[in-house]
Amino acid sequence: MAMSSFMVMSGISHTRRDHDHLRRHIRDGEDVRLRDVTTSYAVLAVAGPNSPRLLCAVTDADLSDDAFPPYRMRHTHIGHAPVFAQRLSFTGETGGDFRHARFRGTCARNHSEAGQPLGLRLAGGEALNALRIEKGFLHWGADMAYTEAPYQLGLDFICKPGKTLPFIGRDACLARKADPKGPCLRSVRLADPDAILHHNEPVLRDGQIIGFVTAARSVRCRRRPWAVPCLAA
């Protein structure tokens, strides 16, 4: 948001945990103010191949792919409503989130009107879940928790142990990676198009349980069930 101002996103079920974690790591003498603004903002998420065109149509800023790359945030307006636009999508498709306060109706109405020529439609939680499973995006509390190391989750790329600034968990991360052990998450497409999975189903090999399914849904575009199992190494 600024050189000395940051907005940290958290899952709605883990807000207090993350807030407490940040608060406990503020050192004595540091000039840091921490405020939970969860109830102050609503989030409008847009995703799909036409989302860059829609983002540009409803704002006064250039939010095209080149001008607004992934994992960036900027302040802009939708009509008269000030918003924080973030280039991030949990679906695997290109997209973005708009965080706004007090102008929920204005933002939703402007998106609806500008999106009609582009085929804009509402999507529910089950559709979102199927898309993120197909992409391989993980859900805290279902696919991962406190005990897994990044390499077990395919998240090594977000850890930078070689950076000059040390971070909490660096030594533990390096130690776990030096002596890798399972289980590890995998992404699996089922051969049976009629199979129905949800989560917690056992995974068998030669009659032996080697893991369990953390999440699964039927992926419409591939006409196959897709699962995220946690398997023994």
N, C-alpha and C positions, 0 to 999 in steps of 0.2 A: 504494500500500500504506500509506503514511503521508506526513507532510509532508516527511520527509527520507529516505524509503526508497522505491525504485522497482524494479519488475520489468519488464525489457525483453524482449519476445518476439522471437525470431529464427527463421528457417528452419533446419531441422536441418543442411542442407548449407552454411550460411553462419555457423555459430555462432562459429568462430574469427575469421573476418573481422570480424564485428560487435563481438566482444569486443576485438579489437585496435584497431578504430576508436575505441571509447570510451576505451580505455586511453591511446591516444596524445593524446587531447584533454583529459586531466586536467592542469590547469595546476599549476605549482610553487606550493606553499603551500596548495593546496586539500585539505581533509579529505574525501577521497572513497575509498571502498573498493569494489572491483569484484570480483565472484565469479561464476564460471560454475556455475550450479546445474542444468544440463541433465539430468544423470544422477540428480538428487535428486527429480525430479518426473515423474509420469506425467500424461497429459492424457486425459480422457474427454469427448468432444464429443457434444452432443445438439442435434438440429435438427429442425424441422418445425412444423406449425401447433399441435400439442398439446404442444410442448416447455415452454411456461410452466407448464402444469398439472403436468407431470412434475417440473420443477425445484422447484415448491412442495411436491410430494409427498415428495421425498427429503431436504429440508433443514429446518432449524429457523428459516429466515428467509423473509421475504416476497420472492420473486423474480418476482412478477407484472410485467406490462408497465409498469404505472404506477409501481410501487415500485422497479423495477430496470431503468432505461432502457438502451438500447444503449451500448456502449463504456464500461461501468462495471465495476469489480471490487470485491468485498467478501469478507471472511473469514466463513466459516460452517462448518457441520458436516453430514456425511452419516452418520447413525448416530453412532458414536463417532469417526469420522474427520474431522480438521480439513482443510478444503479452501479454496482460493481459487476463488470463482465469478466468471466473467467473462462478461458479456453480449456475445457476439460469435459470429458464425457465418460460415463460408466458403462456405455453400451458397446464400445469398440468402434462405433461410427464416429465421424467427425461431429463436433457439437460444442456446446457451451452452456454455462450456468449464468443466470442473472440473479444477483442478490440485491434485494431492495427492501425498503422500509416504508410502510404507510401507503404505498401506491400499488397494491396487489391488483386491483381491478384495472387500473390503467395499463399495467404491463401485460396482463393476460389478454385484454381486449386488443391492444396493438398487435400482439403476436398472432392472435386469431385472425384479425383482418388481413394482415400482410401475408399470412401463411396459406390462406385459401387458394390462391393461384398455384401454390407450390405443393398442394396436396397434404397440408398439415393435418395431422390427426393426433388425438390423445392416446397415450400408451400407459398401461397399468403396470403394477408392480411385478406381476408374473412375466410379462413381456420383457421388462427390464432385467429380471433375474435370468431369463433364458439367454439374453444377449450377452450379459457379462460372463456367464458360464462358458459360452462359446468362445468369447475373446480370451478367457483365462484370467479375468479380474477376480480378486479374492475378496471374501466377505469376512470381516473380523467377527470372531465368535462362532463361525460355522466352519470356514476353511482354515483358519489359523487362530492362535491365541497367544499365550505367553511362553510356551515351551519350545516352539520350533525355532531353529536357526534360519537365517535368510536363505542359505543354500538349499535347505529342505523345501522351500516354497518357491524357488525360482526367482528370488528377489535379491540376488547378489548385486545386481546392477545399481541398486539404490544405496549400497554401502560403499563408502570411500575411505577405507582404512589408511590409505596413503596420504590423506590430506594433513596439512600441518596443524590444523586445529583439532585437538583430541575430542572425542565425543563419548558419551555414556554407552557402554556396551562394546566398545572397540576391541578390547582385549579378549572378551568372551567370544565375540564374533570370530576373531582370528583363531582362537583355540578350537572352537567347534569346527571350523573349516579345515584346520590342519588334521583333525581326526574325525573325518566325516562318518556319520552313522545315520541310518534311516529312522523313521519312515520319511518318504518324500511325496509331495503332491504331484499328480500327473493329470493330464487332460486326455479323456478317452471318448471316442465316438463308438457307440454300440452298433453291432451288425444287425441286430433285430430291430426293425422300425417300429414294432408294436410293443416293445419293452417299456415298462413304466417304472421309473425310479424317482425318488424324492431326496432322501438323504439317510445316512446311517445303515444302508444295506451292506452286508458283508461281501467282500471280494474273495473268490475262491480260485485256487490254482492246484490242480491235481487233488482236489478234495480237501485242501487245507486253506484255512483263512489266512490271507496275507495282507489284509487291510480292510478299509471300509470307505463308503462313499460319503463325502462331506456335503456335496450338493449335486443336483442333476435336474435337467429339464429337457423337454422335447424341443429341438431347434427347428423352427418351421421351414426356413429356407433350405436346410439340408435334409429335411424329412427323416431325421434320425434323433434318438435320444443322445444327449451329451452329458458326460459326468466328470466330476473332479474327485477322483479317489485318492486316499492317502495310503500308500503302499509301502511294504517293507522293502528295504534296499536290497 
